[in-house]
Amino acid sequence: MLYGSALRDDLVRAETTPLVGIHDMYSASLAARHFDGFFVSGFGFAASYYGLPDIGFIAWPDMVAFVERLRLAFPRQHLLVDIDDGYGDPEVACHVVQRLARAGASGVILEDQMRPRRCGHADGKLVLPLNEYLDKLAHVLDCRGDMVVVARTDATEPDDILRRARALAKTDADVVLVDGVRSVEWIRRIRAAVGDKPLLFNQIAGGKSPRLTLTELAELGVDAAIYSTPCLFAAHTAIDAALTELIRSDGRLPEADGPDAVGVRTATALLEKNISRRRLR
Protein backbone atom coordinates (compact mmCIF):
# COMPACT_ATOMS: atom_id res chain seq x y z
CA MET A 1 0.00 0.00 0.00
CA LEU A 2 1.18 3.53 -0.80
CA TYR A 3 0.56 5.17 2.56
CA GLY A 4 1.72 8.60 1.49
CA SER A 5 -0.60 8.63 -1.52
CA ALA A 6 -3.54 7.64 0.69
CA LEU A 7 -2.86 10.60 2.97
CA ARG A 8 -2.48 12.96 0.00
CA ASP A 9 -5.88 11.86 -1.25
CA ASP A 10 -7.45 12.84 2.07
CA LEU A 11 -5.68 16.20 2.09
CA VAL A 12 -7.42 17.34 -1.09
CA ARG A 13 -10.91 16.87 0.34
CA ALA A 14 -13.03 19.91 1.13
CA GLU A 15 -13.07 19.01 4.81
CA THR A 16 -10.16 19.42 7.24
CA THR A 17 -8.50 16.03 7.81
CA PRO A 18 -8.00 15.33 11.54
CA LEU A 19 -4.96 13.41 12.78
CA VAL A 20 -5.19 12.57 16.47
CA GLY A 21 -2.07 12.41 18.61
CA ILE A 22 -1.21 9.04 20.15
CA HIS A 23 1.63 8.33 22.57
CA ASP A 24 1.70 4.54 23.00
CA MET A 25 0.10 1.39 21.63
CA TYR A 26 -2.80 1.47 24.07
CA SER A 27 -3.80 5.03 23.22
CA ALA A 28 -3.53 4.12 19.53
CA SER A 29 -5.79 1.12 20.09
CA LEU A 30 -8.49 3.40 21.50
CA ALA A 31 -7.95 6.15 18.93
CA ALA A 32 -8.40 3.64 16.10
CA ARG A 33 -12.03 3.27 17.15
CA HIS A 34 -12.68 6.91 16.30
CA PHE A 35 -10.10 8.24 13.81
CA ASP A 36 -8.61 7.13 10.49
CA GLY A 37 -5.43 9.13 11.05
CA PHE A 38 -2.80 9.23 13.79
CA PHE A 39 -0.27 11.90 14.59
CA VAL A 40 2.78 10.31 16.20
CA SER A 41 3.41 13.18 18.57
CA GLY A 42 6.90 14.04 19.76
CA PHE A 43 5.45 15.63 22.90
CA GLY A 44 3.45 12.48 23.69
CA PHE A 45 6.26 10.06 22.87
CA ALA A 46 8.82 11.95 24.96
CA ALA A 47 6.38 11.98 27.87
CA SER A 48 5.29 8.35 27.69
CA TYR A 49 8.53 6.63 26.63
CA TYR A 50 11.08 8.70 28.54
CA GLY A 51 9.01 10.58 31.10
CA LEU A 52 10.66 13.77 29.87
CA PRO A 53 9.49 17.06 28.31
CA ASP A 54 9.58 17.68 24.58
CA ILE A 55 12.97 19.42 24.46
CA GLY A 56 15.04 17.10 22.27
CA PHE A 57 15.49 13.88 24.24
CA ILE A 58 14.01 11.52 21.63
CA ALA A 59 16.47 9.13 19.96
CA TRP A 60 15.47 8.32 16.40
CA PRO A 61 15.78 4.48 16.72
CA ASP A 62 13.15 4.60 19.47
CA MET A 63 10.76 6.57 17.27
CA VAL A 64 11.32 4.27 14.29
CA ALA A 65 10.67 1.19 16.44
CA PHE A 66 7.44 2.74 17.72
CA VAL A 67 6.24 3.44 14.18
CA GLU A 68 7.06 -0.14 13.17
CA ARG A 69 4.85 -1.44 15.98
CA LEU A 70 2.08 0.97 15.07
CA ARG A 71 2.04 0.02 11.41
CA LEU A 72 1.93 -3.71 12.17
CA ALA A 73 -1.10 -3.25 14.42
CA PHE A 74 -2.82 -0.50 12.39
CA PRO A 75 -2.36 -1.16 8.68
CA ARG A 76 -5.12 1.24 7.58
CA GLN A 77 -4.56 4.39 9.66
CA HIS A 78 -2.55 7.35 8.41
CA LEU A 79 0.67 7.70 10.43
CA LEU A 80 2.08 11.23 10.33
CA VAL A 81 5.31 11.20 12.34
CA ASP A 82 6.89 14.12 14.18
CA ILE A 83 10.64 13.88 13.57
CA ASP A 84 11.47 17.20 15.26
CA ASP A 85 14.56 18.68 13.56
CA GLY A 86 15.48 15.39 11.89
CA TYR A 87 17.61 14.40 14.90
CA GLY A 88 20.69 16.13 13.62
CA ASP A 89 22.24 17.10 10.31
CA PRO A 90 20.72 16.48 6.84
CA GLU A 91 22.32 13.05 6.46
CA VAL A 92 20.84 11.83 9.73
CA ALA A 93 17.45 13.28 8.80
CA CYS A 94 17.54 11.50 5.45
CA HIS A 95 18.47 8.17 7.06
CA VAL A 96 15.60 8.46 9.55
CA VAL A 97 13.14 9.29 6.78
CA GLN A 98 14.24 6.26 4.76
CA ARG A 99 13.80 4.02 7.79
CA LEU A 100 10.34 5.44 8.45
CA ALA A 101 9.36 4.95 4.81
CA ARG A 102 10.30 1.27 5.08
CA ALA A 103 8.35 1.03 8.34
CA GLY A 104 5.19 2.24 6.59
CA ALA A 105 4.87 5.83 7.81
CA SER A 106 2.48 7.98 5.81
CA GLY A 107 4.44 11.16 6.29
CA VAL A 108 6.81 13.19 8.45
CA ILE A 109 6.95 16.70 9.87
CA LEU A 110 10.37 18.38 9.74
CA GLU A 111 10.80 21.60 11.72
CA ASP A 112 13.29 24.44 11.35
CA GLN A 113 14.21 24.70 15.04
CA MET A 114 17.79 24.72 16.21
CA ARG A 115 19.02 23.06 19.40
CA PRO A 116 18.09 23.25 22.18
CA ARG A 117 14.67 22.60 20.65
CA ARG A 118 11.35 22.64 22.49
CA CYS A 119 7.62 22.15 22.06
CA GLY A 120 6.24 24.36 19.30
CA HIS A 121 3.91 26.10 21.77
CA ALA A 122 6.65 26.90 24.28
CA ASP A 123 8.52 30.18 24.68
CA GLY A 124 12.15 30.67 23.73
CA LYS A 125 12.20 28.80 20.41
CA LEU A 126 15.17 29.40 18.11
CA VAL A 127 15.14 28.73 14.37
CA LEU A 128 17.86 27.79 11.92
CA PRO A 129 18.90 30.19 9.18
CA LEU A 130 16.37 29.62 6.41
CA ASN A 131 18.92 28.37 3.86
CA GLU A 132 20.24 25.83 6.33
CA TYR A 133 16.76 24.48 6.95
CA LEU A 134 15.95 24.40 3.24
CA ASP A 135 19.08 22.31 2.64
CA LYS A 136 17.95 19.78 5.25
CA LEU A 137 14.44 19.79 3.81
CA ALA A 138 15.82 19.14 0.33
CA HIS A 139 17.65 16.04 1.59
CA VAL A 140 14.45 14.75 3.16
CA LEU A 141 12.44 15.41 0.00
CA ASP A 142 15.01 13.54 -2.09
CA CYS A 143 14.72 10.38 0.00
CA ARG A 144 11.09 10.36 1.12
CA GLY A 145 9.79 7.83 -1.41
CA ASP A 146 5.99 8.03 -1.36
CA MET A 147 5.77 9.74 2.04
CA VAL A 148 4.11 13.09 2.62
CA VAL A 149 6.52 15.73 3.92
CA VAL A 150 5.27 18.61 6.07
CA ALA A 151 7.63 21.58 6.16
CA ARG A 152 7.24 23.29 9.53
CA THR A 153 8.46 26.64 10.74
CA ASP A 154 8.63 27.70 14.38
CA ALA A 155 9.37 31.33 13.60
CA THR A 156 7.79 33.79 16.02
CA GLU A 157 8.50 37.22 14.51
CA PRO A 158 5.67 38.35 12.19
CA ASP A 159 7.82 39.21 9.17
CA ASP A 160 9.88 36.05 9.53
CA ILE A 161 6.76 33.87 9.83
CA LEU A 162 5.45 35.08 6.47
CA ARG A 163 8.88 35.01 4.81
CA ARG A 164 9.45 31.41 5.84
CA ALA A 165 5.89 30.31 5.04
CA ARG A 166 6.27 31.66 1.50
CA ALA A 167 9.66 29.98 1.10
CA LEU A 168 8.35 26.61 2.32
CA ALA A 169 5.37 26.84 -0.03
CA LYS A 170 7.77 27.16 -2.98
CA THR A 171 9.51 23.86 -2.16
CA ASP A 172 8.35 20.36 -3.12
CA ALA A 173 7.06 19.76 0.41
CA ASP A 174 3.46 18.55 0.36
CA VAL A 175 2.19 20.65 3.27
CA VAL A 176 3.20 23.74 5.26
CA LEU A 177 2.83 24.07 9.04
CA VAL A 178 3.41 27.26 10.99
CA ASP A 179 3.39 26.16 14.63
CA GLY A 180 2.15 28.23 17.54
CA VAL A 181 -0.21 30.39 15.45
CA ARG A 182 -1.86 32.77 17.91
CA SER A 183 -5.05 33.94 16.19
CA VAL A 184 -7.60 33.32 13.47
CA GLU A 185 -6.35 36.42 11.68
CA TRP A 186 -2.88 34.92 11.52
CA ILE A 187 -4.28 31.70 10.08
CA ARG A 188 -5.81 33.80 7.30
CA ARG A 189 -2.52 35.60 6.69
CA ILE A 190 -0.58 32.34 6.52
CA ARG A 191 -3.21 30.78 4.25
CA ALA A 192 -2.78 33.69 1.85
CA ALA A 193 1.03 33.50 2.07
CA VAL A 194 1.28 29.81 1.10
CA GLY A 195 -1.06 30.09 -1.87
CA ASP A 196 -2.40 26.74 -3.08
CA LYS A 197 -0.06 24.65 -0.91
CA PRO A 198 -1.96 22.50 1.64
CA LEU A 199 -1.89 23.96 5.15
CA LEU A 200 -1.73 22.08 8.45
CA PHE A 201 -2.75 23.46 11.86
CA ASN A 202 -1.56 22.16 15.24
CA GLN A 203 -3.87 22.25 18.26
CA ILE A 204 -2.64 21.40 21.75
CA ALA A 205 -4.57 21.94 24.97
CA GLY A 206 -3.14 24.92 26.84
CA GLY A 207 -1.07 25.95 23.83
CA LYS A 208 -0.78 29.30 22.10
CA SER A 209 -3.24 28.65 19.26
CA PRO A 210 -7.01 29.23 19.40
CA ARG A 211 -9.31 26.25 19.97
CA LEU A 212 -11.19 25.79 16.69
CA THR A 213 -13.60 23.20 15.32
CA LEU A 214 -12.89 21.24 12.18
CA THR A 215 -15.71 23.16 10.50
CA GLU A 216 -14.11 26.47 11.43
CA LEU A 217 -10.72 25.30 10.18
CA ALA A 218 -12.21 24.16 6.88
CA GLU A 219 -13.78 27.59 6.44
CA LEU A 220 -10.32 29.11 6.99
CA GLY A 221 -8.83 26.92 4.27
CA VAL A 222 -6.92 24.59 6.59
CA ASP A 223 -6.43 21.16 4.98
CA ALA A 224 -5.37 19.10 8.01
CA ALA A 225 -5.31 19.44 11.78
CA ILE A 226 -3.12 17.57 14.22
CA TYR A 227 -4.22 17.13 17.82
CA SER A 228 -0.99 16.49 19.67
CA THR A 229 -2.04 15.44 23.16
CA PRO A 230 -5.76 14.64 23.76
CA CYS A 231 -4.99 11.01 24.61
CA LEU A 232 -2.02 11.88 26.81
CA PHE A 233 -3.81 14.56 28.79
CA ALA A 234 -6.96 12.44 29.15
CA ALA A 235 -4.82 9.61 30.52
CA HIS A 236 -3.21 12.04 32.98
CA THR A 237 -6.63 13.08 34.30
CA ALA A 238 -8.11 9.57 34.41
CA ILE A 239 -5.10 7.88 36.01
CA ASP A 240 -4.82 10.52 38.70
CA ALA A 241 -8.55 10.25 39.45
CA ALA A 242 -8.42 6.44 39.58
CA LEU A 243 -5.50 6.36 42.00
CA THR A 244 -7.07 9.03 44.18
CA GLU A 245 -10.23 6.92 44.37
CA LEU A 246 -8.19 3.78 45.15
CA ILE A 247 -6.70 5.56 48.17
CA ARG A 248 -10.09 6.91 49.23
CA SER A 249 -11.65 3.43 49.06
CA ASP A 250 -8.88 1.87 51.18
CA GLY A 251 -7.56 -0.13 48.24
CA ARG A 252 -10.85 -1.65 47.08
CA LEU A 253 -10.92 -1.87 43.28
CA PRO A 254 -13.99 -0.52 41.47
CA GLU A 255 -16.60 -2.82 39.93
CA ALA A 256 -15.64 -3.94 36.42
CA ASP A 257 -18.97 -5.34 35.26
CA GLY A 258 -20.87 -2.17 34.33
CA PRO A 259 -21.45 -1.06 30.72
CA ASP A 260 -18.78 1.65 30.93
CA ALA A 261 -16.38 -0.18 33.24
CA VAL A 262 -13.00 -1.43 32.04
CA GLY A 263 -11.51 -4.62 33.42
CA VAL A 264 -9.15 -7.31 32.24
CA ARG A 265 -11.59 -8.79 29.73
CA THR A 266 -12.40 -5.44 28.12
CA ALA A 267 -8.74 -4.48 27.85
CA THR A 268 -7.73 -7.88 26.49
CA ALA A 269 -10.48 -7.77 23.86
CA LEU A 270 -9.23 -4.37 22.71
CA LEU A 271 -5.62 -5.51 22.47
CA GLU A 272 -6.37 -8.81 20.75
CA LYS A 273 -7.47 -6.81 17.71
CA ASN A 274 -3.85 -5.67 17.29
CA ILE A 275 -2.41 -9.16 16.80
CA SER A 276 -0.99 -8.95 13.29
CA ARG A 277 -2.01 -12.43 12.13
CA ARG A 278 -5.66 -11.51 12.77
CA ARG A 279 -5.30 -8.56 10.44
CA LEU A 280 -4.47 -10.94 7.59
CA ARG A 281 -7.71 -12.90 7.75
C-alpha positions in Angstrom: 0.0 0.0 0.0 1.2 3.5 -0.8 0.6 5.2 2.6 1.7 8.6 1.5 -0.6 8.6 -1.5 -3.5 7.6 0.7 -2.9 10.6 3.0 -2.5 13.0 0.0 -5.9 11.9 -1.3 -7.4 12.8 2.1 -5.7 16.2 2.1 -7.4 17.3 -1.1 -10.9 16.9 0.3 -13.0 19.9 1.1 -13.1 19.0 4.8 -10.2 19.4 7.2 -8.5 16.0 7.8 -8.0 15.3 11.5 -5.0 13.4 12.8 -5.2 12.6 16.5 -2.1 12.4 18.6 -1.2 9.0 20.1 1.6 8.3 22.6 1.7 4.5 23.0 0.1 1.4 21.6 -2.8 1.5 24.1 -3.8 5.0 23.2 -3.5 4.1 19.5 -5.8 1.1 20.1 -8.5 3.4 21.5 -7.9 6.1 18.9 -8.4 3.6 16.1 -12.0 3.3 17.1 -12.7 6.9 16.3 -10.1 8.2 13.8 -8.6 7.1 10.5 -5.4 9.1 11.1 -2.8 9.2 13.8 -0.3 11.9 14.6 2.8 10.3 16.2 3.4 13.2 18.6 6.9 14.0 19.8 5.4 15.6 22.9 3.5 12.5 23.7 6.3 10.1 22.9 8.8 12.0 25.0 6.4 12.0 27.9 5.3 8.3 27.7 8.5 6.6 26.6 11.1 8.7 28.5 9.0 10.6 31.1 10.7 13.8 29.9 9.5 17.1 28.3 9.6 17.7 24.6 13.0 19.4 24.5 15.0 17.1 22.3 15.5 13.9 24.2 14.0 11.5 21.6 16.5 9.1 20.0 15.5 8.3 16.4 15.8 4.5 16.7 13.2 4.6 19.5 10.8 6.6 17.3 11.3 4.3 14.3 10.7 1.2 16.4 7.4 2.7 17.7 6.2 3.4 14.2 7.1 -0.1 13.2 4.8 -1.4 16.0 2.1 1.0 15.1 2.0 0.0 11.4 1.9 -3.7 12.2 -1.1 -3.2 14.4 -2.8 -0.5 12.4 -2.4 -1.2 8.7 -5.1 1.2 7.6 -4.6 4.4 9.7 -2.6 7.3 8.4 0.7 7.7 10.4 2.1 11.2 10.3 5.3 11.2 12.3 6.9 14.1 14.2 10.6 13.9 13.6 11.5 17.2 15.3 14.6 18.7 13.6 15.5 15.4 11.9 17.6 14.4 14.9 20.7 16.1 13.6 22.2 17.1 10.3 20.7 16.5 6.8 22.3 13.0 6.5 20.8 11.8 9.7 17.5 13.3 8.8 17.5 11.5 5.5 18.5 8.2 7.1 15.6 8.5 9.5 13.1 9.3 6.8 14.2 6.3 4.8 13.8 4.0 7.8 10.3 5.4 8.5 9.4 4.9 4.8 10.3 1.3 5.1 8.3 1.0 8.3 5.2 2.2 6.6 4.9 5.8 7.8 2.5 8.0 5.8 4.4 11.2 6.3 6.8 13.2 8.4 6.9 16.7 9.9 10.4 18.4 9.7 10.8 21.6 11.7 13.3 24.4 11.3 14.2 24.7 15.0 17.8 24.7 16.2 19.0 23.1 19.4 18.1 23.3 22.2 14.7 22.6 20.6 11.4 22.6 22.5 7.6 22.2 22.1 6.2 24.4 19.3 3.9 26.1 21.8 6.7 26.9 24.3 8.5 30.2 24.7 12.1 30.7 23.7 12.2 28.8 20.4 15.2 29.4 18.1 15.1 28.7 14.4 17.9 27.8 11.9 18.9 30.2 9.2 16.4 29.6 6.4 18.9 28.4 3.9 20.2 25.8 6.3 16.8 24.5 7.0 15.9 24.4 3.2 19.1 22.3 2.6 18.0 19.8 5.3 14.4 19.8 3.8 15.8 19.1 0.3 17.7 16.0 1.6 14.4 14.8 3.2 12.4 15.4 0.0 15.0 13.5 -2.1 14.7 10.4 0.0 11.1 10.4 1.1 9.8 7.8 -1.4 6.0 8.0 -1.4 5.8 9.7 2.0 4.1 13.1 2.6 6.5 15.7 3.9 5.3 18.6 6.1 7.6 21.6 6.2 7.2 23.3 9.5 8.5 26.6 10.7 8.6 27.7 14.4 9.4 31.3 13.6 7.8 33.8 16.0 8.5 37.2 14.5 5.7 38.3 12.2 7.8 39.2 9.2 9.9 36.0 9.5 6.8 33.9 9.8 5.5 35.1 6.5 8.9 35.0 4.8 9.4 31.4 5.8 5.9 30.3 5.0 6.3 31.7 1.5 9.7 30.0 1.1 8.3 26.6 2.3 5.4 26.8 0.0 7.8 27.2 -3.0 9.5 23.9 -2.2 8.3 20.4 -3.1 7.1 19.8 0.4 3.5 18.5 0.4 2.2 20.6 3.3 3.2 23.7 5.3 2.8 24.1 9.0 3.4 27.3 11.0 3.4 26.2 14.6 2.1 28.2 17.5 -0.2 30.4 15.4 -1.9 32.8 17.9 -5.1 33.9 16.2 -7.6 33.3 13.5 -6.4 36.4 11.7 -2.9 34.9 11.5 -4.3 31.7 10.1 -5.8 33.8 7.3 -2.5 35.6 6.7 -0.6 32.3 6.5 -3.2 30.8 4.3 -2.8 33.7 1.8 1.0 33.5 2.1 1.3 29.8 1.1 -1.1 30.1 -1.9 -2.4 26.7 -3.1 -0.1 24.6 -0.9 -2.0 22.5 1.6 -1.9 24.0 5.1 -1.7 22.1 8.4 -2.8 23.5 11.9 -1.6 22.2 15.2 -3.9 22.3 18.3 -2.6 21.4 21.7 -4.6 21.9 25.0 -3.1 24.9 26.8 -1.1 25.9 23.8 -0.8 29.3 22.1 -3.2 28.6 19.3 -7.0 29.2 19.4 -9.3 26.3 20.0 -11.2 25.8 16.7 -13.6 23.2 15.3 -12.9 21.2 12.2 -15.7 23.2 10.5 -14.1 26.5 11.4 -10.7 25.3 10.2 -12.2 24.2 6.9 -13.8 27.6 6.4 -10.3 29.1 7.0 -8.8 26.9 4.3 -6.9 24.6 6.6 -6.4 21.2 5.0 -5.4 19.1 8.0 -5.3 19.4 11.8 -3.1 17.6 14.2 -4.2 17.1 17.8 -1.0 16.5 19.7 -2.0 15.4 23.2 -5.8 14.6 23.8 -5.0 11.0 24.6 -2.0 11.9 26.8 -3.8 14.6 28.8 -7.0 12.4 29.1 -4.8 9.6 30.5 -3.2 12.0 33.0 -6.6 13.1 34.3 -8.1 9.6 34.4 -5.1 7.9 36.0 -4.8 10.5 38.7 -8.5 10.2 39.5 -8.4 6.4 39.6 -5.5 6.4 42.0 -7.1 9.0 44.2 -10.2 6.9 44.4 -8.2 3.8 45.2 -6.7 5.6 48.2 -10.1 6.9 49.2 -11.7 3.4 49.1 -8.9 1.9 51.2 -7.6 -0.1 48.2 -10.8 -1.6 47.1 -10.9 -1.9 43.3 -14.0 -0.5 41.5 -16.6 -2.8 39.9 -15.6 -3.9 36.4 -19.0 -5.3 35.3 -20.9 -2.2 34.3 -21.4 -1.1 30.7 -18.8 1.6 30.9 -16.4 -0.2 33.2 -13.0 -1.4 32.0 -11.5 -4.6 33.4 -9.1 -7.3 32.2 -11.6 -8.8 29.7 -12.4 -5.4 28.1 -8.7 -4.5 27.9 -7.7 -7.9 26.5 -10.5 -7.8 23.9 -9.2 -4.4 22.7 -5.6 -5.5 22.5 -6.4 -8.8 20.8 -7.5 -6.8 17.7 -3.9 -5.7 17.3 -2.4 -9.2 16.8 -1.0 -8.9 13.3 -2.0 -12.4 12.1 -5.7 -11.5 12.8 -5.3 -8.6 10.4 -4.5 -10.9 7.6 -7.7 -12.9 7.7 
